Amino acid sequence: MSSRLPSPFAVVRPGPHELRFYLGDALDILQRLDAGSLSAVVTSPPYNLGIRYRTFDDDAPRAEYLEWTGAWVAEVARALSPQGSLFLNVGGKPTDPWTAFDVAQAARPHLHLQNTLHWVKSIAIDRDLAGANAHLDDDLAVGHYKPINSPRFVNDCHEFIFHFTPRGDTPVDRLAVGVKYQDKSNVERWASAGKDRRCRGNTWFIPYDTIQSRDRERPHPATFPVRLPEQCLRLHGVDRLQLVMDPFLGLGNTALAAAALGVPFIGVEMDEAYLREAVDRVEAACAGRLPI
Ligand SMILES: C[S@@+](CC[C@H](N)C(=O)[O-])C[C@H]1O[C@@H](n2cnc3c(N)ncnc32)[C@H](O)[C@@H]1O
């Protein structure tokens, strides 16, 4: 990793698969990592859309925000191994629709855009379009999103996950996040379908859990579900993960995914309350007290 790192705030599951947590600035910690030492980064930075975090001011001038984005992505690019992956989750809002594209452009000088994945939070499927094999009794509308009341915008039910890589040739384990064939005749027809698994494609339906109390169950304004980083890490290939990082840890969902997959992890968060919550969750998960 590096000898230039400060003392960690916490270390969970000490040993070869340990999870290390740092209270501090993402850019500072990234700069201290050895070149080529990270296998994969899965992260959701602040989007600069005026979200009310406890500590971070999410309202910088756009140019300043994009310059900072370029700076931390450049450090990720330096710290990634040649066949590493940066899974960069960014959303937007209808009144500011360019955010995700601007962030991707800020990353462009430093890494190749290898895949663009769409995190679908909610979807509606009409029964007649689903086909007989789906056995739907009715139309389906599932998942959660923040509803907006607008005469000009539809509800925003998706975010991007840009898969950036150092050279554009990082192998991916498509079948590790594959899906079963609906039509089983394909299993015989396609040699690659021998295990009844096909590539999931780039639309990933991952809903938020239904919660009763945000303060108690999800005390943070902008998290992703643990399934999202887990699928990213599986797509990268679990057996090629020497070290995973999330420089913008929040409540630690990437850490939970790394813990579940048994891979070493390093996370950074500037807000002590979020970091403490993240560490508590990972400790609980490792002790079998929190199902993931
Ligand atoms: C979008 S949230 C990440 C949420 C996380 N993916 C989860 O599921 O909980 C971004 C986080 O980055 C943190 N943050 C913002 N600027 C930071 C910086 N310079 N260094 C470290 N953390 C920072 C914020 O406090 C916030 O918790």
The ligand as an ORCA input file, in Angstrom:
! r2SCAN-3c Opt
* xyz 0 1
  C     -21.997     10.734     -2.258
  S     -21.342     10.514     -0.670
  C     -20.774      8.846     -0.689
  C     -21.782      7.872     -0.152
  C     -21.345      6.434     -0.172
  N     -21.207      5.942     -1.529
  C     -22.356      5.556      0.593
  O     -22.995      4.681     -0.036
  O     -22.545      5.786      1.782
  C     -19.857     11.441     -0.718
  C     -19.104     11.491      0.607
  O     -17.843     12.110      0.385
  C     -17.487     12.819      1.557
  N     -16.456     13.789      1.139
  C     -16.622     14.932      0.453
  N     -15.431     15.506      0.182
  C     -14.479     14.697      0.694
  C     -13.057     14.724      0.714
  N     -12.376     15.721      0.137
  N     -12.401     13.714      1.307
  C     -13.081     12.692      1.899
  N     -14.424     12.608      1.914
  C     -15.123     13.589      1.315
  C     -18.783     13.417      2.044
  O     -18.746     13.720      3.426
  C     -19.791     12.293      1.697
  O     -20.028     11.464      2.812
*
